[in-house]
Amino acid sequence: MQQIGQFQVTLGKVIGQGANGLIFQAEIDDGKVVALKVSEKITQHEKQILTALKGNKFDHIIEVIAFEQNNNGVYIFMELGQRFELQSQSDKRRLCLEMSKGVSELQKLRFFHRDLKPDNFVIGKDNKIKLIDFGISKTIEQITQTQMQGTYQYMAPEVMAGTDYDPSVDIWSLGILFYEVFTNELFFAKFEGSEMIQIIQNIQQIQINQKISAQNKLEQWQKELLQKILFKNWIKNYSWLNLQKEQVQKKLFKCLKKLKNQLLKNNLNQNKINNKIRLVLNSMTNLIYALVIFFHNQFQTL
């Protein structure tokens, strides 16, 4: 038993490896069994998101109980989730819906994940699918060129190429996950390493659509969904989102008007104002929300 911050901790077995650290099963002094991530360092972005999550409960994001940082490292105490295989979930509709909700909740906090993959979803103590591991998350306001942040199989082409990208990369990763859920197959199953990187960087939209159309394990609605979200440079191609269109537009215009007025009060010039507004428009929060609404409409029994 050792003292870590406010807790007396008994370390158990290693149950996983996240970005920048190992994850242990542990018991803290109130007898509660938790997941404890131990790492040598923490990124500023991870610290921001942990601060936003700590002490709050979300339906589809893992609960962060506490985090401590000292000379020996960083310790993150979390709800203990149960890992699972995508193929083991019989209710594939609910699985996709709850994964989408986790990403939606994260983006409502103004973050995007960048490393969505099966290992980063667990079953929580309430039997809900929950999103974990925020080691390479970014704030939505950032448009980044960081290369190769994520897991190749699920990584968007923009990330792979190192070009400008934004929260839309999480939608691509969700699409790759959905394909795996629906078919029990990997989208890029035949490729590994440098060959996979080259294929993902250079794949054309027509090739993506043809692969989906030819997959006989997919129902028609699944093909249509995948062709809409497995789209290169997704943020430029979201005209299909007609869900609650008028309501979303009204809220967006109201938000932009309020933002513009605030910026004018701060004496920013027009170029800076336009840049700020562009960042808001590039936010995928409303688009992820629309994806969740899509699943609600598809799966009325949930």
N, C-alpha and C positions, 0 to 999 in steps of 0.2 A: 504494500500500500504506500502511496506517495501523495504528498500535498501538491495540488496544481491549482493555483489561484484560490478560489473559495471552496474547492472540493477536495475531500479525501478520495483518492482514486485507486481502484484495483484493476490493473490492466488484464485483459483476456487475450484471446487469439486475434491474429490479423484477419480481417474480414474483407479487405479491399485495398485498392490503391487509387487515390484520386490525383488530380493535378497537383504536383509538388509535395506529395506526402502519403504516408500509410494511414489506414483507417483500422482502428482496433475496436473490438467489443470491450466495454468497460463497465464497471459498477461504481457509482459514486456514493457518497456517504449516507444518502437517504435511502439506499437500497435500490435505487433506480438503475436499470440497465440501459446504457446509451451507446451510441457510436462516437468514438473519439478520433478525430483526425489530428495527426501529429506531423508537423513539417518544420523545416528549418527557417522558412521565411514565408511572408505573406505579401501579395501584391496590394497596391493601394486600392485597386478596383475590388479585389476580394474583401478587403477591410470595409469598404463602403457598403457592399451588398450585405455582409454579415451584420453590420450595424443596422441596416434597414430591416433585416430579418429577425434579429435577436429579440426575444420576448414577444414576438407576434406569431400568431398561428394562421396558416394558410391551408386551404383545402388540398392543394396539389403541389406545394413546395415543402420540403422537409423542414421540420421545426429546428431552429437553432436555439439551443438552451443558453449557451454562453460561449465566449471565446477569450482566451488568455494569451498574452505574449510576454515572454521573459527572456533572459539571456540564453536559455536552453532551447528555445524554439517557440512555435505557435501551437496552441491547443484549441481545437474547436469541438465543443460538446453538442451533439445533435441527437434528435430522435433516432432510435434504432429502426432501420427499415430492413425489409427482407428482399434480397435479390431474387430475380425470377428470369425465366427464359420467355422471350416474346411468344414462342410457339406454344407455351404452356397455358396461355390465357385463352379460354374458350370464347369469351365475349370480346371479339376483336373490335367491335364498334365502341364499346365502352373504353377499351384500352386506348384507342386513338383519341377519343374525346378527352379523356383525363390527361393524356400527355399534352394535348393542345391547351388544356386549361392551365397546366403547370407553366407552360411558356407564356401564356397570356398573363398570368399573375406576376411573373417575373418582369415582363415588359411594362406592366402597369406601374412597377416600381422604378421604371426608367433604365432597365438593364436588359442586355441580350446575352445569351449563354455562350454561343460559338463552339460548343463541344457536345451537342446533343447526340446521344448514342444509347444503345440498350443498357449499358452499364451505369448510365447516369439517371436511370429511373428505378425506383424501388417501390415495394408495397409497404405503406405505413401501418401503424398500429390500428388505424381505423379502417384498414383494408382498401384504402384508396391509393392510386398510383401517384407517386410524388417525385418531383425533380430534385436532384442533388448535384453537388460538386460545382462550385462557382469559381474555380481557380483561374480561369481565363475569360471570365465574363467581362463585358465592357458596358459603359453607360451608353444609352441610346443617342445622346447628343454627339457622340464621337463617330466620325467617318474615318475608318482606319485602313491602313495598308499593310498591317502585320501579316506576314506570310506564314502559312502552315500551322496556324493555331487551331487545333481540332484533330479529329480522327479521320484519316484519309477517306475511308469508305463512306462516311456521312458528310464530308466536307463540300461546301458549295464551290462551284468553279471559280467564282470571284476570289475566294479566299486562297484557293490553290494557286491562282495566277498572281496573287499579290497586288491586284488592282483595288481601287476604292470599293469598299463594301460597307454595309450597314446592317440593321437588324433583320433584313430580309433573308440573310444567310440561315437564320434559324428555321425559316419556313422550308427552305430546300432540305435541310436535315430532317425535318418532320416528314417531308414527302418520301425520303429514302427509308425512314423508319416505317411509314405506313405501307410502303411496297413490301417490306420484309414481313410485316404483320399479316398482310392479306395473302401473300404467296408462300411464306416460309422460305423464301430465297433472298439472297443478297442482290441488290441491283447491279453491282459491279463484281459479281462472283468470280468471273474468269480472270481477274487481273490482280496483281500484287505489286507493292513497292513502286519503283519508278515508272513502270508501265501503267499502273493505276493512275498515278499523278498525271501522266501525259494524256491518258484517255479522258479523265475528268476535265482537264483544262481545255481540251480541244473538241469535246463532244458537241454536236450540233443539235438544235432543238428538234429538228425532224427525226434525228436518230433516237432521241429520248421518247418522242411520241410514238414512233414505230415500235420500239421495244415494249412500251406499255400496251399498245393496241394488239400486239401479237401474243401477249401473255394470256393463255387460256384459263388460268386460275383466277383471273380477275372478273368480277361482275361488271356490267356496263357502267354503273354509277361510280364504281371504284376507278375504272379507267378514266372517266371524265374528271374526277377529282384529282387524280395523280397528274394528269396532263395540265391541269390548271396550276398546281403548286410546284411541280418539278419543272420550273421555268428559269432559264438563265437570266440573270439581272432582273430578278423577280419584281422589284419595286417599280420597274418601268412598264410592267405588264399586268396590272391588277384591275383592268376594266371589267372583268367578270364579276367583281364584287358588287352586286346590286342589292345585297341584303340590307334592308332598312336604309336604303340609299338616302332618302330625303332627310331622315333624322340624323344620320352621320354627317351629311353635308352641312346642315344647320349648326350642329355642334362644332364642326371644324371651323366654319367661317366665323362663328362667335368667338372661338378660341383665338383665331388669327387676328381678329379685330382688336381683341383685348390685349394680345401680345404686342401688336403694332403701336397701340396707344401708350403702353408701358415703355416701350423702347423710345418713342418720341419724347416722352417726359425725361428720359435719361440722356437726351441730346445726342443720340447716335445718328450718324449719317445714313443716307438711304441704302448704300451698299451693305453696311453692317446690318441694317434692318432686314434687307432681303436675304442675307445669309442666315440670320436667326430664323426667319420664316421658313427657309429651305430646310433647315434642320428639323423643324416641327413637321413639315410635310414628309420628310424622309422617315419619320418615326413610324415603326410598324405596329404600334399599339393597336390602332383601330383595325388594321388588317388581320392581325392575329385574333382580335376579338371577333371579327367577321367569320374567321375560320371556325372558331368555337360555336358561333351561332349556326353555321352551316351544319355542324355535327348534331346540334340540338334538333334542327329541322329534319335531318336524316333519321335520327334515332329517337323518335318521340316516345318510345317505351322506356327510356332511361329516366 
